[in-house]
Amino acid sequence: MQKQVRVSGKSKENMLLLKHLKGDVQGKELVIEDSIVNERWRQVLKENTDIENDLFNYQKNREISKVPFMPVDRLITNDEVDDILTALTSVLPTGKFTSGSYLEKFEDVLSTYLHKRYVIATSSGTDAIMIGLLALGLNRGDEVIMPANSFSATENAVLAVGGVPVYADITPQTFCLDPNKIEEAITPYTKFILPVHLYGKHSEMKQIRQIANRYKLKVIEDACQGIGLTDLGKYADITTLSFNPYKNFGVCGKAGAIATDNEELAKKCIQFSYHGFEVNVKNKKVINFGFNSKMDNLQAAIGLERIKHLSLNNFKRLFLADRYITQLAELQNKGLIELPELSEDHVWHLFPIKVKAEDRTDIMTKLNEDYGVQTDIYYPVLSHMQNTPLVQDKYTKLQLVHTEKAHSQVLHLPLYPSFTLEEQDRVMEGLFSVIKQKAGV
Ligand SMILES: Cc1ncc(COP(=O)(O)O)c(C=O)c1O
């Protein structure tokens, strides 16, 4: 009997699938087990799929003069627009824009996909983190250990509900919280660890869970950039997700979700997400307060269509990341840049490389001016370096050696599902030339 390659749509299986389709693993049968797979993916997925041609329609040497970093008008494809318009045609006449059956269906679909018993869809990832912290029992002044290189939403969610961010250093290769730096940040006020799966890389959750258990802390993970990771949620009390349009899976507006296996926590999340009302009983409060933070039924109807594209899109992201890593290896081998590692616990929300800090601005300018290639520093200011009264009051003496160094070197290259291989070739051509020129080689 032929050995099988499972197509589950998750990061670990995607790595095997990539190896299989590249011909590195022979003689295996593809078995599709993905709960959200779309028709195009199913049609394309064959033993002999040629990724460059069948998925990317690659025409080598096609002239490219401009490569945008993250073009908003390419975040959604025409296929998707048609499906969404059909969905809207069925929702709009019902008038059920906020609550309704699409929302329940969406939560079910996510729950199956994530292998989590409870999913509570929220109006954003930020709200998901706020609600998750409150449901886990955050009281004013409780400390939350977290990285300082995330999007401001992570710290803002903590601050908004009265928590105190305590920034711990990262592992520079992964940009994620370093488990070995957590214990030194623990004080008698610590109550939570909040790892962020930054750029789509899974944090070291097993180790983080062990530390949390040792010190009786709760773990709430910011997986806003991490949908599609294998075993997402396995080691956290609460998993939070974002579905804003820039994410690996987004709706046509703002949305997010909380996932957990704990029934009591799920109940609390439902209450905090809708004015503190008893579950399914409007206007009867059972906790002191709650937010107006449920995802809209209308966005859920859109989400049910768009989520069908997630697995194919995540596979495309992996393929693009692998292509960057393979083809830019020469620059890394010469010590001129540092590349992220291709690993099975990554969904490539962004593609970060490191360059010499003192050359970074010049590299970005030259890539743009000479090659039309836009690159970006996605979060340009670290949390403990923002110019706010809070930072001046509390964090000016804080030093996070690895976070600060990695942050001074990081450069994000374009990577998104509608990115073409011709555009990627242009980015790499520009990078080779500009980096070698800088190094004088
Ligand atoms: C790491 C991270 N955390 C939290 C958020 C907040 O999500 P949202 O924009 O849905 O509020 C985002 C996305 O914007 C994010 O990238």
The ligand as an SDF file (V2000), in Angstrom:
LIG
                    3D

 16 16  0  0  0  0  0  0  0  0999 V2000
   -0.0750   40.2640   16.6830 C   0  0  0  0  0  0  0  0  0  0  0  0
   -1.4070   40.9410   16.6430 C   0  0  0  0  0  0  0  0  0  0  0  0
   -2.1190   41.0450   17.7750 N   0  0  0  0  0  0  0  0  0  0  0  0
   -3.3260   41.6250   17.7800 C   0  0  0  0  0  0  0  0  0  0  0  0
   -3.8890   42.1500   16.6430 C   0  0  0  0  0  0  0  0  0  0  0  0
   -5.2110   42.8200   16.7260 C   0  0  0  0  0  0  0  0  0  0  0  0
   -6.1700   42.3040   15.8600 O   0  0  0  0  0  0  0  0  0  0  0  0
   -7.3300   43.2420   15.3180 P   0  0  0  0  0  0  0  0  0  0  0  0
   -6.7610   44.1480   14.2830 O   0  0  0  0  0  0  0  0  0  0  0  0
   -8.3050   42.2610   14.7280 O   0  0  0  0  0  0  0  0  0  0  0  0
   -7.9020   43.9630   16.4660 O   0  0  0  0  0  0  0  0  0  0  0  0
   -3.1810   42.0560   15.4330 C   0  0  0  0  0  0  0  0  0  0  0  0
   -3.6910   42.5470   14.1610 C   0  0  0  0  0  0  0  0  0  0  0  0
   -3.9620   43.6350   13.8450 O   0  0  0  0  0  0  0  0  0  0  0  0
   -1.8980   41.4550   15.4370 C   0  0  0  0  0  0  0  0  0  0  0  0
   -1.1890   41.3640   14.3090 O   0  0  0  0  0  0  0  0  0  0  0  0
  1  2  1  0
  2  3  1  0
  2 15  2  0
  3  4  2  0
  4  5  1  0
  5  6  1  0
  5 12  2  0
  6  7  1  0
  7  8  1  0
  8  9  2  0
  8 10  1  0
  8 11  1  0
 12 13  1  0
 12 15  1  0
 13 14  2  0
 15 16  1  0
M  END
$$$$
